[in-house]
Amino acid sequence: MAYSWDLRIRVVEYVEKGGSITKAAKLFKVGRASIYRWLSRETLEPTKVKRRHRKLDWSALKKDVVENPESRLIDRAKKFEVRPSAISYALKQMKITRKKKSFVIEKEIDKKEYNTIELSENQSKYMEEKVLYSLMNQDLKES
C-alpha cells in the first residue's frame, strides 16, 4: 500500500531540516529505503503503473489469435510458456473473447430439426386417426 502524500512531505522536510534518516524511519514508521527513494525523486506524488512488463508479449499473442483462432488457452499457454490464466487475463484486457466450440450448437440444432420432423410425422398420424374417427361417428349416427 502506498504512503500518503502528506506523510511523504513531512518525512522529507524532517530529513532536510537535519534529522537523520534512521530516526525519521522510526518516528514516522516507514522504511529507510522508502525515505532514500523519496529523497532521490523530483516530486513526491505517487506513480501510477499502467501495465507492468510481463513475460507474455501481448502483440505476439494478438498476432497468434489472428493466425490461429482455433487454438485453446492451454495450447497458447504452452506456446508462450506461461500459465493459462495469464493468457485469459491478457485476452480479457485486449477485449478478445475466446472462441466457443460450435459442436454443441450444431448438435442442438440437429436435435431440434429431428424433433420437428418427428413431431410433424406424429401430427399427420394423429390427424389421419381423427378423420377416421369422425367418419366412423358419422356412419354410426346415420345408421
C-alpha positions as a Markdown table, in Angstrom:
| # | Residue | x | y | z |
|---|---|---|---|---|
| 1 | Met | 0.0 | 0.0 | 0.0 |
| 2 | Ala | 1.3 | 3.4 | -0.9 |
| 3 | Tyr | 2.1 | 6.0 | 1.7 |
| 4 | Ser | 0.0 | 9.2 | 1.7 |
| 5 | Trp | 1.4 | 12.3 | 0.0 |
| 6 | Asp | 1.3 | 14.5 | 3.2 |
| 7 | Leu | 3.3 | 11.8 | 5.1 |
| 8 | Arg | 6.0 | 11.8 | 2.4 |
| 9 | Ile | 6.2 | 15.6 | 2.6 |
| 10 | Arg | 6.6 | 15.5 | 6.5 |
| 11 | Val | 9.3 | 12.8 | 6.3 |
| 12 | Val | 11.3 | 14.6 | 3.6 |
| 13 | Glu | 11.0 | 18.0 | 5.5 |
| 14 | Tyr | 12.2 | 16.3 | 8.7 |
| 15 | Val | 15.3 | 14.9 | 7.0 |
| 16 | Glu | 16.0 | 18.2 | 5.1 |
| 17 | Lys | 15.9 | 20.1 | 8.4 |
| 18 | Gly | 18.7 | 18.0 | 9.8 |
| 19 | Gly | 17.0 | 14.9 | 11.2 |
| 20 | Ser | 18.6 | 11.5 | 10.4 |
| 21 | Ile | 17.0 | 9.0 | 8.1 |
| 22 | Thr | 17.0 | 6.3 | 10.7 |
| 23 | Lys | 15.3 | 8.5 | 13.3 |
| 24 | Ala | 12.7 | 9.6 | 10.7 |
| 25 | Ala | 12.1 | 6.0 | 9.8 |
| 26 | Lys | 11.4 | 5.1 | 13.4 |
| 27 | Leu | 9.4 | 8.3 | 14.1 |
| 28 | Phe | 7.1 | 8.0 | 11.1 |
| 29 | Lys | 7.1 | 4.2 | 10.9 |
| 30 | Val | 8.3 | 3.9 | 7.3 |
| 31 | Gly | 11.2 | 2.0 | 5.8 |
| 32 | Arg | 14.6 | 3.6 | 5.3 |
| 33 | Ala | 14.6 | 2.5 | 1.7 |
| 34 | Ser | 11.4 | 4.4 | 1.1 |
| 35 | Ile | 12.9 | 7.6 | 2.6 |
| 36 | Tyr | 16.0 | 7.3 | 0.4 |
| 37 | Arg | 13.8 | 6.8 | -2.7 |
| 38 | Trp | 11.7 | 9.8 | -1.8 |
| 39 | Leu | 14.8 | 12.0 | -1.4 |
| 40 | Ser | 16.1 | 10.9 | -4.8 |
| 41 | Arg | 12.8 | 11.8 | -6.6 |
| 42 | Glu | 11.9 | 15.2 | -8.0 |
| 43 | Thr | 8.3 | 15.0 | -7.0 |
| 44 | Leu | 6.7 | 13.1 | -4.1 |
| 45 | Glu | 3.5 | 12.3 | -6.0 |
| 46 | Pro | 2.7 | 8.6 | -6.2 |
| 47 | Thr | 3.5 | 7.0 | -9.6 |
| 48 | Lys | 0.8 | 5.1 | -11.5 |
| 49 | Val | 1.8 | 1.9 | -13.2 |
| 50 | Lys | -0.3 | 1.3 | -16.3 |
| 51 | Arg | 0.8 | -2.2 | -17.2 |
| 52 | Arg | 3.9 | -4.0 | -15.8 |
| 53 | His | 6.3 | -5.6 | -18.2 |
| 54 | Arg | 5.5 | -9.3 | -18.1 |
| 55 | Lys | 6.7 | -12.5 | -19.6 |
| 56 | Leu | 3.9 | -12.5 | -22.1 |
| 57 | Asp | 4.2 | -10.4 | -25.3 |
| 58 | Trp | 0.7 | -9.0 | -26.0 |
| 59 | Ser | 1.4 | -8.1 | -29.6 |
| 60 | Ala | 2.6 | -11.6 | -30.3 |
| 61 | Leu | -0.5 | -13.0 | -28.6 |
| 62 | Lys | -2.8 | -10.8 | -30.7 |
| 63 | Lys | -1.0 | -12.0 | -33.8 |
| 64 | Asp | -1.3 | -15.6 | -32.7 |
| 65 | Val | -5.1 | -15.2 | -32.1 |
| 66 | Val | -5.5 | -13.8 | -35.7 |
| 67 | Glu | -3.4 | -16.6 | -37.2 |
| 68 | Asn | -4.7 | -19.5 | -35.1 |
| 69 | Pro | -8.3 | -18.7 | -33.9 |
| 70 | Glu | -9.0 | -22.3 | -33.1 |
| 71 | Ser | -6.2 | -22.7 | -30.5 |
| 72 | Arg | -7.2 | -23.3 | -26.9 |
| 73 | Leu | -6.0 | -21.4 | -23.9 |
| 74 | Ile | -3.8 | -24.3 | -22.8 |
| 75 | Asp | -2.2 | -24.6 | -26.2 |
| 76 | Arg | -1.4 | -20.9 | -26.3 |
| 77 | Ala | 0.0 | -21.1 | -22.7 |
| 78 | Lys | 2.4 | -23.8 | -23.7 |
| 79 | Lys | 3.4 | -21.9 | -26.8 |
| 80 | Phe | 4.2 | -18.7 | -24.9 |
| 81 | Glu | 5.5 | -20.6 | -21.8 |
| 82 | Val | 3.0 | -19.0 | -19.4 |
| 83 | Arg | 0.1 | -20.2 | -17.4 |
| 84 | Pro | -3.4 | -20.3 | -19.0 |
| 85 | Ser | -4.6 | -17.7 | -16.5 |
| 86 | Ala | -2.1 | -15.2 | -18.0 |
| 87 | Ile | -3.4 | -15.8 | -21.5 |
| 88 | Ser | -7.0 | -15.4 | -20.2 |
| 89 | Tyr | -6.1 | -12.2 | -18.4 |
| 90 | Ala | -4.4 | -10.8 | -21.5 |
| 91 | Leu | -7.2 | -11.7 | -23.8 |
| 92 | Lys | -9.7 | -10.1 | -21.4 |
| 93 | Gln | -7.7 | -6.9 | -21.2 |
| 94 | Met | -7.4 | -6.8 | -25.0 |
| 95 | Lys | -11.2 | -7.4 | -25.2 |
| 96 | Ile | -10.8 | -10.5 | -27.3 |
| 97 | Thr | -13.4 | -13.2 | -26.5 |
| 98 | Arg | -12.4 | -16.8 | -26.5 |
| 99 | Lys | -13.7 | -18.9 | -29.4 |
| 100 | Lys | -16.7 | -21.0 | -28.4 |
| 101 | Lys | -16.9 | -24.5 | -29.8 |
| 102 | Ser | -19.8 | -24.7 | -32.3 |
| 103 | Phe | -20.1 | -28.5 | -31.9 |
| 104 | Val | -22.6 | -28.2 | -29.1 |
| 105 | Ile | -24.6 | -25.6 | -31.0 |
| 106 | Glu | -24.7 | -27.8 | -34.1 |
| 107 | Lys | -25.7 | -30.8 | -32.0 |
| 108 | Glu | -28.6 | -28.8 | -30.5 |
| 109 | Ile | -29.7 | -27.6 | -34.0 |
| 110 | Asp | -29.6 | -31.2 | -35.3 |
| 111 | Lys | -31.6 | -32.4 | -32.3 |
| 112 | Lys | -34.3 | -29.7 | -32.8 |
| 113 | Glu | -34.6 | -30.5 | -36.5 |
| 114 | Tyr | -35.0 | -34.2 | -35.7 |
| 115 | Asn | -37.7 | -33.4 | -33.1 |
| 116 | Thr | -39.5 | -31.1 | -35.6 |
| 117 | Ile | -39.5 | -33.9 | -38.2 |
| 118 | Glu | -40.7 | -36.4 | -35.7 |
| 119 | Leu | -43.4 | -34.1 | -34.4 |
| 120 | Ser | -44.8 | -33.4 | -37.9 |
| 121 | Glu | -44.9 | -37.1 | -38.6 |
| 122 | Asn | -46.8 | -37.7 | -35.3 |
| 123 | Gln | -49.2 | -34.8 | -36.1 |
| 124 | Ser | -50.0 | -36.3 | -39.5 |
| 125 | Lys | -50.8 | -39.7 | -38.0 |
| 126 | Tyr | -53.0 | -38.0 | -35.3 |
| 127 | Met | -54.9 | -36.1 | -38.0 |
| 128 | Glu | -55.5 | -39.3 | -40.0 |
| 129 | Glu | -56.8 | -41.0 | -36.9 |
| 130 | Lys | -59.0 | -38.1 | -36.1 |
| 131 | Val | -60.5 | -38.0 | -39.6 |
| 132 | Leu | -61.2 | -41.8 | -39.5 |
| 133 | Tyr | -62.8 | -41.5 | -36.0 |
| 134 | Ser | -65.1 | -38.7 | -37.2 |
| 135 | Leu | -66.1 | -40.6 | -40.3 |
| 136 | Met | -66.9 | -43.6 | -38.1 |
| 137 | Asn | -69.0 | -41.5 | -35.8 |
| 138 | Gln | -70.9 | -40.0 | -38.7 |
| 139 | Asp | -71.6 | -43.5 | -40.1 |
| 140 | Leu | -72.9 | -44.6 | -36.7 |
| 141 | Lys | -75.2 | -41.6 | -36.4 |
| 142 | Glu | -76.6 | -42.1 | -39.9 |
| 143 | Ser | -77.5 | -45.7 | -39.2 |
